[in-house]
Amino acid sequence: MRIFQTINKVPGGLMVVPLFIGMAINTFIPNALKIGGFTQALTNVGYPTVLAMYLFTVGTKMTLHAAPTMLKRGFGILFAKVGIAIAIALAVAHLFHGNLLGLSTLAILAAMNDTNGGMFLALTSAFGNKEDSGTYVAQSIETGPFVTMLVLVGAGLANIPWLTMLSVIAPIFAGAILGNLDRELRDFFSKHEPLIVPFMAFTLGQGINLKSVFTAGTPGIVLGIAVFVVTGFVCIVADRLLGGTGVAGAAASSTAGNAAGTPQAIALSDHSYAAIAPAATVQVAASVIVTAVLTPMLTAWVYKRTRSRSGIAPSAALVNEEGRAELDESQRAVNQS
């Protein structure tokens, strides 16, 4: 049976498929795994531990060895994406009482401010250059729930103790230190990051009832389109203003698979979000799938447009074998994010 290949055909499959399996178990046989010991540790009670493991692994990839140009463009794209996410989320919070078309402030913020790193690196490798790929060093700061927590607390929309926020960034910080001190450690954790993702998704899913899928499905698709259009536009503009071609900006117009875990992480820190976290999780998961389909199309279009403006035929550029190989791997990279 080719189970792994089948999962990989689903955008963000390593996150989305275990997530829905966990939701199915929680909906139809909620007590099946609650038998104590190691088995129960794989239910929702184990989610914080698995999330901490994931954040540590992500931290190991945050290196300081990047050219100033890469950092400038990377931070530019980061501020553009997170900035527009904050602006829209706060507008929904204050003008629409935290709910617009079934989308909560939490869902909007979580989906918009976290880029699919695997997809970004695959697309910029295929259509961009080393500087384009290198901009993700700065953008990786947005990975995980910390930025969302920071924004909600700063805007007075959440009451999260500073020690709790520190507990979120501590694994990332520890991983970053080790990753910068030892390249072999960084490579080791980077290669094994995908092992953690299914467990994180599975334990997360067991805190969600499938009934929430039917109420959150359509708004989730709308959210995905909004992330693609809005963040895609501002990131392309930011990239071009800072000397890029727009390829890196277009590649940043997605939602990371791990962003689906952000609503629950926020709810664990501030219980006032517990009621809306399940619906927000499903909506963010929908955004992951929608942007996984649309973002590669936008990146390819920007690339072709840039090449045609420079007088180079797109067809000639696209025969680059290395670029083709990287693009063929893009779906696998999406599933590992």
C-alpha positions as CSV (number, residue, x, y, z in Angstrom):
1,M,0.0,0.0,0.0
2,R,1.3,3.4,-0.9
3,I,-0.1,5.3,2.1
4,F,2.7,7.8,2.3
5,Q,2.5,8.7,-1.4
6,T,-1.3,9.2,-1.1
7,I,-0.8,11.5,1.9
8,N,1.7,13.5,-0.1
9,K,-0.8,14.2,-2.8
10,V,-2.8,16.3,-0.3
11,P,-1.4,19.8,0.1
12,G,0.1,20.0,3.5
13,G,-0.7,16.3,3.8
14,L,1.6,15.5,6.7
15,M,-0.3,18.1,8.7
16,V,-3.8,18.0,7.3
17,V,-4.4,14.2,7.1
18,P,-3.3,13.3,10.7
19,L,-5.3,16.4,11.9
20,F,-8.5,15.0,10.4
21,I,-7.8,11.5,11.6
22,G,-7.5,12.9,15.1
23,M,-10.7,14.9,14.7
24,A,-12.5,11.7,13.5
25,I,-11.4,9.8,16.6
26,N,-12.4,12.6,18.9
27,T,-15.8,12.9,17.2
28,F,-16.9,9.2,16.9
29,I,-14.8,7.4,19.5
30,P,-13.5,10.1,21.9
31,N,-12.5,7.7,24.7
32,A,-10.7,5.2,22.5
33,L,-7.2,6.3,23.3
34,K,-7.9,7.6,26.8
35,I,-6.6,4.4,28.5
36,G,-3.7,6.0,30.3
37,G,0.0,5.6,29.9
38,F,1.8,6.2,26.6
39,T,-1.3,5.8,24.5
40,Q,-3.2,8.6,26.2
41,A,0.0,10.7,25.9
42,L,-0.8,10.7,22.1
43,T,-4.1,12.3,22.7
44,N,-4.7,16.1,23.0
45,V,-3.1,16.1,26.4
46,G,0.3,15.5,24.7
47,Y,-0.1,18.3,22.3
48,P,2.0,20.9,24.3
49,T,4.9,18.5,24.5
50,V,4.9,17.7,20.8
51,L,4.5,21.4,19.9
52,A,7.6,22.3,22.1
53,M,9.6,19.7,20.2
54,Y,8.5,21.2,16.9
55,L,9.4,24.7,18.0
56,F,12.8,23.6,19.1
57,T,13.4,22.0,15.7
58,V,12.3,25.1,13.8
59,G,14.6,27.2,15.9
60,T,17.7,25.2,14.9
61,K,17.2,26.4,11.3
62,M,17.4,30.1,12.2
63,T,21.0,30.9,11.2
64,L,22.8,34.2,11.5
65,H,24.9,33.6,8.4
66,A,23.0,35.6,5.8
67,A,24.1,38.4,3.5
68,P,22.8,41.9,4.4
69,T,20.7,42.0,1.2
70,M,19.0,38.8,2.1
71,L,18.2,40.0,5.6
72,K,16.9,43.4,4.3
73,R,14.5,41.8,1.8
74,G,13.6,39.0,4.3
75,F,12.7,41.4,7.0
76,G,10.9,43.6,4.5
77,I,8.7,40.7,3.4
78,L,8.2,39.6,7.0
79,F,7.1,43.1,8.1
80,A,4.8,43.4,5.1
81,K,3.1,40.1,5.7
82,V,2.8,40.4,9.5
83,G,1.9,44.1,9.2
84,I,-1.1,43.5,6.9
85,A,-2.2,40.6,9.0
86,I,-2.2,42.8,12.1
87,A,-4.0,45.6,10.4
88,I,-6.8,43.3,9.1
89,A,-7.1,41.3,12.3
90,L,-7.4,44.4,14.5
91,A,-9.9,45.9,12.1
92,V,-12.0,42.8,12.4
93,A,-11.6,42.8,16.2
94,H,-12.7,46.5,16.7
95,L,-15.0,47.1,13.7
96,F,-16.8,43.7,13.5
97,H,-16.5,42.6,17.1
98,G,-14.1,39.8,16.3
99,N,-16.1,38.1,13.6
100,L,-16.3,38.8,9.9
101,L,-18.1,36.3,7.6
102,G,-17.6,33.6,10.2
103,L,-13.9,34.3,10.5
104,S,-12.5,35.2,14.0
105,T,-9.6,37.6,14.7
106,L,-7.7,34.6,15.8
107,A,-8.1,32.6,12.6
108,I,-7.2,35.6,10.4
109,L,-4.1,36.4,12.3
110,A,-2.9,32.8,12.5
111,A,-3.4,32.2,8.8
112,M,-2.0,35.4,7.5
113,N,1.2,35.8,9.5
114,D,2.8,32.4,9.0
115,T,4.4,31.4,5.7
116,N,4.8,27.8,4.5
117,G,8.6,27.6,4.7
118,G,8.9,24.3,2.7
119,M,6.9,25.7,-0.2
120,F,8.8,29.0,0.0
121,L,12.2,27.4,-0.3
122,A,11.1,25.0,-3.1
123,L,9.5,27.8,-5.2
124,T,12.4,30.2,-4.7
125,S,14.9,27.5,-5.6
126,A,13.0,26.7,-8.8
127,F,12.1,30.2,-9.9
128,G,14.5,32.5,-7.9
129,N,18.1,32.7,-6.9
130,K,20.1,32.1,-3.7
131,E,19.2,35.5,-2.4
132,D,15.5,34.8,-2.8
133,S,15.8,31.5,-0.9
134,G,18.0,33.2,1.7
135,T,15.3,35.8,2.6
136,Y,13.6,33.0,4.6
137,V,16.2,33.3,7.3
138,A,14.5,36.5,8.5
139,Q,10.9,35.3,7.7
140,S,11.4,32.1,9.8
141,I,10.8,34.4,12.9
142,E,7.1,34.2,12.2
143,T,7.0,30.4,12.6
144,G,4.8,29.2,15.4
145,P,2.3,30.9,17.7
146,F,4.7,33.5,19.3
147,V,4.0,36.3,16.9
148,T,0.3,35.8,17.1
149,M,0.5,35.8,20.9
150,L,2.6,39.0,20.9
151,V,0.1,40.8,18.7
152,L,-3.0,39.7,20.7
153,V,-1.3,40.7,24.0
154,G,0.0,44.0,22.6
155,A,-3.4,44.9,21.2
156,G,-5.1,44.0,24.5
157,L,-7.1,41.2,22.9
158,A,-5.6,38.4,25.1
159,N,-4.4,38.0,28.6
160,I,-1.4,35.8,28.4
161,P,1.2,35.9,31.3
162,W,4.7,36.9,30.2
163,L,6.1,33.6,31.5
164,T,3.7,31.7,29.2
165,M,4.9,33.8,26.2
166,L,8.5,33.1,27.3
167,S,7.7,29.4,27.4
168,V,6.7,29.5,23.8
169,I,9.8,31.3,22.5
170,A,12.3,29.4,24.8
171,P,12.4,26.2,22.7
172,I,12.9,28.3,19.5
173,F,15.7,30.3,21.2
174,A,17.4,27.2,22.5
175,G,17.2,25.5,19.1
176,A,18.6,28.7,17.4
177,I,21.6,28.7,19.7
178,L,22.5,25.1,19.1
179,G,21.8,25.4,15.4
180,N,24.2,28.3,15.1
181,L,26.9,26.7,17.2
182,D,26.9,23.3,15.4
183,R,26.0,22.9,11.7
184,E,25.7,19.1,12.1
185,L,23.1,19.5,14.8
186,R,21.2,22.0,12.6
187,D,21.3,19.6,9.7
188,F,20.2,16.7,11.9
189,F,17.1,18.4,13.3
190,S,16.2,20.0,9.9
191,K,16.1,16.5,8.2
192,H,14.0,15.0,11.0
193,E,11.5,17.9,11.4
194,P,8.9,16.1,9.2
195,L,8.8,13.3,11.8
196,I,7.3,15.6,14.4
197,V,4.6,17.2,12.2
198,P,2.1,14.2,11.9
199,F,2.2,13.7,15.7
200,M,1.6,17.3,16.4
201,A,-1.3,17.3,13.9
202,F,-2.8,14.1,15.3
203,T,-2.7,15.2,18.9
204,L,-4.1,18.6,17.9
205,G,-7.0,17.0,16.0
206,Q,-8.1,15.1,19.1
207,G,-9.2,18.4,20.6
208,I,-11.6,19.2,17.7
209,N,-15.0,17.8,16.9
210,L,-15.7,17.2,13.2
211,K,-19.0,19.2,13.5
212,S,-16.9,22.3,13.5
213,V,-15.7,21.4,10.0
214,F,-19.2,22.0,8.5
215,T,-19.6,25.4,10.2
216,A,-16.0,26.5,9.4
217,G,-15.5,25.0,5.9
218,T,-16.7,27.8,3.6
219,P,-15.2,30.7,5.7
220,G,-11.9,28.7,5.7
221,I,-11.8,28.7,1.9
222,V,-12.6,32.5,1.9
223,L,-9.7,32.9,4.4
224,G,-7.3,31.0,2.1
225,I,-8.2,33.2,-0.9
226,A,-7.8,36.3,1.3
227,V,-4.4,35.2,2.5
228,F,-3.3,34.5,-1.0
229,V,-4.6,37.8,-2.5
230,V,-3.8,40.3,0.3
231,T,-0.5,38.9,1.6
232,G,0.6,38.0,-1.9
233,F,0.1,41.6,-3.1
234,V,1.9,43.3,-0.2
235,C,4.8,40.9,-0.1
236,I,5.4,41.2,-3.9
237,V,5.4,45.0,-3.5
238,A,7.8,44.9,-0.5
239,D,10.1,42.5,-2.3
240,R,10.3,44.7,-5.5
241,L,10.8,47.9,-3.5
242,L,13.8,46.3,-1.7
243,G,15.5,45.2,-5.0
244,G,14.0,41.8,-5.6
245,T,12.1,40.5,-8.6
246,G,8.9,39.8,-6.7
247,V,9.4,36.0,-6.8
248,A,10.2,35.8,-3.1
249,G,7.2,37.9,-2.3
250,A,4.9,35.8,-4.3
251,A,6.3,32.6,-2.7
252,A,5.4,34.1,0.7
253,S,1.7,34.3,-0.1
254,S,0.8,31.0,1.7
255,T,-0.2,29.7,5.1
256,A,2.1,27.3,6.9
257,G,0.8,23.9,7.8
258,N,1.9,24.3,11.4
259,A,-0.2,27.5,11.6
260,A,-3.2,25.2,12.2
261,G,-1.8,24.6,15.6
262,T,-1.6,28.2,16.6
263,P,-5.3,28.7,17.7
264,Q,-5.1,25.8,20.1
265,A,-1.7,27.1,21.4
266,I,-3.4,30.5,22.1
267,A,-6.4,28.8,23.7
268,L,-4.0,26.9,26.1
269,S,-2.5,30.2,27.1
270,D,-5.7,32.2,27.3
271,H,-8.8,30.1,28.0
272,S,-11.1,32.8,26.7
273,Y,-10.2,31.6,23.2
274,A,-11.1,28.0,23.9
275,A,-14.6,28.2,22.4
276,I,-13.4,29.5,19.0
277,A,-10.1,27.7,18.7
278,P,-11.6,24.5,17.1
279,A,-13.4,26.5,14.3
280,A,-10.3,28.6,13.9
281,T,-8.1,25.5,13.5
282,V,-10.3,24.1,10.7
283,Q,-10.3,27.5,8.9
284,V,-6.6,27.8,9.1
285,A,-6.2,24.2,7.8
286,A,-8.4,25.1,4.9
287,S,-6.2,28.1,4.2
288,V,-3.2,25.9,4.1
289,I,-4.8,23.8,1.4
290,V,-6.1,26.7,-0.7
291,T,-2.8,28.6,-0.6
292,A,-0.8,25.4,-1.4
293,V,-2.7,25.3,-4.7
294,L,-2.6,29.0,-5.6
295,T,0.8,30.2,-4.4
296,P,2.9,28.1,-6.9
297,M,0.7,29.5,-9.7
298,L,1.3,33.1,-8.6
299,T,5.1,32.5,-8.2
300,A,5.4,31.0,-11.6
301,W,3.4,33.9,-13.1
302,V,5.6,36.5,-11.4
303,Y,8.7,34.6,-12.6
304,K,7.6,34.5,-16.2
305,R,6.5,38.1,-16.2
306,T,9.9,39.1,-14.8
307,R,11.8,37.1,-17.4
308,S,9.7,38.5,-20.2
309,R,10.4,42.1,-19.0
310,S,14.1,41.4,-19.0
311,G,13.9,40.1,-22.6
312,I,14.5,36.4,-21.7
313,A,12.0,34.0,-23.0
314,P,10.2,32.2,-20.2
315,S,10.4,28.9,-22.0
316,A,14.2,29.1,-22.2
317,A,14.4,29.8,-18.5
318,L,12.1,27.0,-17.5
319,V,14.2,24.3,-19.1
320,N,16.8,24.7,-16.4
321,E,17.1,21.2,-15.1
322,E,18.0,22.2,-11.5
323,G,15.0,24.4,-11.3
324,R,12.8,21.6,-12.7
325,A,14.1,19.2,-10.1
326,E,13.5,21.6,-7.3
327,L,10.0,22.3,-8.5
328,D,9.2,18.6,-8.7
329,E,10.1,18.4,-5.1
330,S,7.9,21.4,-4.1
331,Q,4.9,19.3,-3.2
332,R,7.0,17.1,-0.9
333,A,8.3,20.2,0.8
334,V,4.8,21.6,1.3
335,N,3.9,18.4,3.1
336,Q,6.8,18.8,5.5
337,S,5.8,22.3,6.6
